[in-house]
């Protein structure tokens, strides 16, 4: 076996090990920070900090007020397509347009301090066709 072949085999082995380590770290991060859905009514909004608070009904009917960071989230208005009712349609919007009490769904991960970092905010629009 030539030196070049040995170098290629060593490189392939190192790449395989680094790919395995990377996948293990990604899986560990996903297990520590699972994606969660929070649904509730818009309670308050702090635009300067990119934070919103929703009123969410928890276990045994208790009211919870989770804080959600929305600065990097995709905010969309969603509604059912009238032509195909099982299909959802969406268009981009901003949270700042909607009044307090608007129903929304937040998809994201919570950090150790309890703040939820939203990846997506869905605002339901019952008036769309």
C-alpha positions as CSV (number, residue, x, y, z in Angstrom):
1,X,0.0,0.0,0.0
2,X,1.4,3.4,-1.0
3,X,1.8,6.3,1.3
4,X,-0.8,8.2,-0.6
5,X,-3.4,5.4,-0.1
6,X,-2.6,5.3,3.7
7,X,-3.1,9.1,3.8
8,X,-6.5,8.7,2.1
9,X,-7.6,6.0,4.4
10,X,-6.5,8.0,7.5
11,X,-8.4,11.0,6.2
12,X,-11.5,8.9,5.6
13,X,-11.3,7.5,9.1
14,X,-10.9,11.0,10.6
15,X,-13.8,12.3,8.6
16,X,-16.0,9.4,9.7
17,X,-15.1,10.0,13.3
18,X,-15.8,13.8,13.1
19,X,-19.1,13.2,11.4
20,X,-20.1,10.7,14.1
21,X,-19.1,13.2,16.8
22,X,-21.1,16.0,15.1
23,X,-24.2,13.9,14.8
24,X,-23.9,12.9,18.4
25,X,-23.7,16.5,19.5
26,X,-26.6,17.5,17.3
27,X,-28.7,14.7,18.8
28,X,-27.7,15.7,22.3
29,X,-28.7,19.3,21.7
30,X,-32.0,18.3,20.2
31,X,-32.7,16.1,23.3
32,X,-31.8,18.9,25.6
33,X,-33.8,21.5,23.7
34,X,-36.8,19.8,22.2
35,X,-39.1,21.8,20.0
36,X,-42.3,22.7,21.8
37,X,-45.6,24.2,20.7
38,X,-47.3,26.8,22.9
39,X,-50.8,28.0,22.1
40,X,-52.6,30.9,23.7
41,X,-53.8,34.5,23.4
42,X,-51.5,37.4,23.0
43,X,-51.1,39.1,26.4
44,X,-48.4,41.7,25.9
45,X,-45.7,42.7,23.5
46,X,-42.3,44.5,24.0
47,X,-41.1,45.4,20.5
48,X,-37.8,46.9,21.6
49,X,-36.7,43.6,23.2
50,X,-38.5,41.4,20.7
51,X,-40.5,39.7,23.4
52,X,-44.1,38.7,23.7
53,X,-46.1,37.1,26.5
54,X,-49.0,34.8,25.8
55,X,-51.8,33.7,28.1
56,X,-51.7,29.9,28.0
57,X,-54.1,27.6,29.9
58,X,-52.0,25.0,31.7
59,X,-52.7,21.9,33.7
60,X,-55.9,21.9,35.9
61,X,-57.0,25.2,34.2
62,X,-54.2,27.2,35.6
63,X,-53.2,30.3,33.6
64,X,-49.5,30.5,32.6
65,X,-47.8,33.5,31.1
66,X,-44.7,32.2,29.2
67,X,-42.2,34.8,27.8
68,X,-41.3,34.3,24.2
69,X,-38.4,35.8,22.2
70,X,-39.6,36.4,18.6
71,X,-36.8,38.5,17.1
72,X,-35.7,35.8,14.6
73,X,-39.0,34.0,14.2
74,X,-41.1,33.6,11.1
75,X,-44.4,35.2,11.8
76,X,-47.2,34.0,9.5
77,X,-51.0,34.4,9.2
78,X,-52.6,31.0,8.6
79,X,-56.1,30.0,7.3
80,X,-57.8,27.1,5.7
81,X,-58.0,27.0,1.9
82,X,-61.6,27.1,0.9
83,X,-61.0,25.0,-2.2
84,X,-59.2,22.2,-0.3
85,X,-60.3,22.5,3.4
86,X,-57.6,20.1,4.6
87,X,-54.9,22.4,3.2
88,X,-53.5,25.4,5.2
89,X,-52.5,28.6,3.5
90,X,-50.2,31.3,5.0
91,X,-48.7,34.6,4.3
92,X,-46.0,36.6,6.2
93,X,-47.2,39.2,8.8
94,X,-45.9,40.9,11.9
95,X,-47.1,40.4,15.5
96,X,-47.3,44.2,16.0
97,X,-50.4,44.4,13.8
98,X,-52.5,42.2,16.0
99,X,-54.4,43.3,19.1
100,X,-54.1,41.8,22.6
101,X,-56.3,38.6,22.8
102,X,-55.4,37.4,19.3
103,X,-55.0,33.6,19.3
104,X,-51.5,32.3,18.2
105,X,-49.3,29.2,18.2
106,X,-45.6,29.5,18.9
107,X,-43.1,26.8,17.9
108,X,-39.6,27.0,19.5
109,X,-37.3,25.9,22.2
110,X,-37.0,27.0,25.9
111,X,-33.7,28.0,27.4
112,X,-32.7,27.2,31.0
113,X,-34.1,30.5,32.2
114,X,-37.5,29.5,30.8
115,X,-37.6,32.0,27.9
116,X,-38.9,30.4,24.8
117,X,-37.0,31.2,21.6
118,X,-39.6,31.0,18.8
119,X,-38.7,29.7,15.4
120,X,-42.3,30.3,14.1
121,X,-45.4,32.1,15.2
122,X,-48.7,31.2,13.6
123,X,-51.6,33.6,13.9
124,X,-55.0,32.1,13.0
125,X,-57.2,34.3,10.8
126,X,-60.8,33.1,10.9
127,X,-61.9,35.8,8.4
128,X,-59.9,34.5,5.4
129,X,-61.6,32.3,2.8
